[in-house]
Amino acid sequence: MEPREFVDAELKAIHQKFDEKKEIYPTVVIVKGNERFPIPVAYQNTAHRDIISQGIKDLVKKSDPDIVIYVAETWAKLIRTAKDRFSSAHSDLDREEFLVVHIEFKSGEKYSCEARIATSPVYNKEDLKIEHNKRSLAEFQFMDYDKTMGRFCDFFPIGRYN
């Protein structure tokens, strides 16, 4: 299967899983041959995130997989004014939620995608209080991988690409 075909199939599977479960836990998936090794990525703070990220990169270096996939939900702050740049996102009104996916191939191809998560309240009919939020996932949009930054990308060692 060509890299882009793999990416399209993977995004479809991720979308279906989100539609079913209404959430996706942060995960790195190592693909080697026909085997998939999912690794849950849970962290409590920035230092812990750094340690896990480096551990994943070390694992990729040692195990030499064919493909590495990272998927996670994330918040993005909406910037409406210059003042917003320097304040934190305090409420759901200040931010949007996305599902991000980075897929890297041993051969050097890299794909970065995001899909907006729409949230709408579902009210209890008796007391009109919010019972839960209904979540839905928009279609994935591809981004320029060269502009992608973060701890959970560029998994393969420099010079590894053929």
Secondary structure, DSSP 8 states (H G I E B T S, - for coil): --HHHHHHHHHHHHHHHHHHHS----EEEEEETTEEEEEE---SSHHHHHHHHHHHHHHHHHH--SEEEEEEEEEEE---SGGGGGS---SGGGEEEEEEEEEEETTS-EEEEEEEEEEEEEE-TTT--EEEEEEEE---EEE-GGG--STTS--S-TT---
